[in-house]
């Protein structure tokens, strides 16, 4: 069973994730019946800052999900030329 939370999806979760993505799982689709060892999840794909950018239903292997801990980082408005580079939640996984 997949608990709600933030996860990193890599090729361990499914071959479709050649490039890792971060998602916030809303719930597992328990009423959909996939093959043994797989499941469907309803989630939001997150951008590099941890903000939801797209709603998705994904077919994954729960054993391949890696839980992430997001540290809240407020968005600040600064002039473009002075903008600092914020670390990505995916740093270290590419």
Sine and cosine of phi, psi and omega as CSV:
sin_phi,cos_phi,sin_psi,cos_psi,sin_omega,cos_omega
0.00,0.00,0.69,-0.72,0.00,-1.00
-0.99,-0.15,0.86,-0.51,0.01,-1.00
-0.99,0.12,0.53,-0.85,0.11,-0.99
-0.85,0.52,0.58,-0.81,0.00,-1.00
0.38,-0.92,-0.12,-0.99,-0.01,-1.00
-0.98,-0.22,0.75,-0.66,-0.05,-1.00
-0.72,-0.69,0.43,-0.90,0.16,-0.99
-0.98,-0.19,0.79,-0.62,0.03,-1.00
-0.95,-0.30,0.85,-0.53,0.02,-1.00
-0.84,-0.54,-0.15,-0.99,0.03,-1.00
-0.88,0.48,-0.34,0.94,0.07,-1.00
-0.91,0.40,-0.49,0.87,0.01,-1.00
-0.99,0.11,-0.56,0.83,0.01,-1.00
-0.10,-0.99,0.57,-0.82,0.02,-1.00
-0.87,0.50,-0.34,0.94,-0.03,-1.00
-0.93,0.36,-0.28,0.96,-0.05,-1.00
-0.99,-0.13,0.89,0.46,0.05,-1.00
-0.87,0.48,-0.65,0.76,0.14,-0.99
-0.97,-0.22,0.84,-0.54,-0.04,-1.00
-0.87,0.50,0.56,-0.83,0.10,-1.00
-0.76,-0.66,0.43,-0.90,0.08,-1.00
-0.96,-0.26,0.65,-0.76,0.00,-1.00
-0.69,-0.72,0.44,-0.90,0.16,-0.99
-0.95,-0.30,0.94,-0.33,-0.03,-1.00
-0.97,0.24,0.79,-0.61,0.06,-1.00
-1.00,0.03,-0.74,0.67,0.04,-1.00
-0.22,-0.97,0.33,-0.94,0.12,-0.99
-1.00,0.04,0.66,-0.75,0.01,-1.00
-0.99,0.12,0.99,0.17,-0.08,-1.00
-0.92,0.40,-0.38,0.92,-0.02,-1.00
-0.99,0.11,-0.11,0.99,0.09,-1.00
-1.00,-0.09,0.66,-0.76,-0.14,-0.99
-0.91,-0.41,1.00,0.05,0.02,-1.00
-0.99,0.16,0.12,-0.99,0.08,-1.00
-0.88,0.47,0.36,-0.93,-0.03,-1.00
-0.82,0.57,0.72,-0.69,0.04,-1.00
1.00,-0.03,-0.15,0.99,-0.01,-1.00
-0.89,-0.46,0.30,-0.95,0.07,-1.00
-0.44,-0.90,0.28,-0.96,0.11,-0.99
-0.97,-0.25,0.68,-0.73,0.07,-1.00
-0.82,-0.57,0.53,-0.85,0.14,-0.99
-0.97,-0.23,0.80,-0.60,-0.11,-0.99
-0.47,-0.89,0.13,-0.99,0.14,-0.99
-0.92,-0.40,0.78,-0.62,0.10,-0.99
-0.97,0.23,0.68,-0.73,-0.05,-1.00
-0.97,-0.25,0.56,-0.83,0.08,-1.00
-0.99,0.10,-0.10,-1.00,-0.09,-1.00
-0.91,0.41,-0.26,0.97,0.01,-1.00
-0.99,-0.15,-0.03,1.00,-0.01,-1.00
1.00,-0.02,0.18,0.98,0.02,-1.00
-1.00,-0.02,0.63,-0.78,0.01,-1.00
-0.94,0.35,0.74,-0.67,0.00,-1.00
-0.85,-0.52,-0.29,0.96,-0.05,-1.00
-0.34,-0.94,0.64,-0.77,0.11,-0.99
-1.00,0.03,0.69,-0.72,-0.03,-1.00
-0.61,-0.79,0.46,-0.89,0.22,-0.98
-0.92,-0.39,0.85,-0.52,-0.10,-0.99
-0.83,-0.56,0.57,-0.82,0.03,-1.00
-0.99,-0.17,0.93,-0.37,-0.13,-0.99
-0.66,-0.75,0.25,-0.97,0.16,-0.99
-0.99,-0.13,0.91,-0.42,-0.03,-1.00
-0.82,0.57,-0.53,0.85,-0.01,-1.00
-0.91,0.42,-0.34,0.94,-0.03,-1.00
-1.00,-0.06,-0.01,1.00,0.00,-1.00
-0.98,0.17,0.71,-0.71,0.06,-1.00
-0.93,-0.38,0.85,-0.52,-0.01,-1.00
-0.95,0.32,0.68,-0.73,0.06,-1.00
-0.92,-0.39,0.49,-0.87,0.12,-0.99
-0.93,-0.36,0.89,-0.46,0.01,-1.00
-1.00,-0.07,0.74,-0.67,0.09,-1.00
-0.99,-0.14,0.87,-0.49,-0.03,-1.00
-0.83,0.56,0.71,-0.71,0.00,-1.00
-0.70,-0.71,0.94,-0.35,-0.05,-1.00
-0.91,0.41,0.57,-0.82,0.08,-1.00
-0.99,0.16,0.79,-0.61,0.05,-1.00
-0.92,-0.40,0.55,-0.84,0.00,-1.00
-0.99,-0.16,0.91,-0.41,0.02,-1.00
-0.76,-0.65,0.38,-0.92,0.06,-1.00
-0.85,0.52,0.57,-0.82,-0.08,-1.00
-0.81,0.59,-0.67,0.74,-0.07,-1.00
-0.94,0.35,-0.36,0.93,-0.02,-1.00
-0.97,-0.23,0.09,1.00,-0.07,-1.00
-0.90,0.43,0.78,-0.63,0.06,-1.00
-0.99,0.11,0.48,-0.88,0.04,-1.00
-0.99,0.15,0.86,-0.50,0.05,-1.00
-1.00,0.07,0.62,-0.78,0.04,-1.00
-0.91,0.41,0.54,-0.84,0.03,-1.00
-1.00,0.04,0.54,-0.84,0.06,-1.00
-0.93,0.37,-0.24,0.97,-0.01,-1.00
-0.99,-0.15,0.03,1.00,0.01,-1.00
-0.83,0.56,0.70,-0.71,0.01,-1.00
1.00,-0.01,-0.10,1.00,-0.01,-1.00
-0.92,-0.39,0.05,1.00,-0.03,-1.00
-0.98,-0.22,0.00,0.00,0.00,0.00
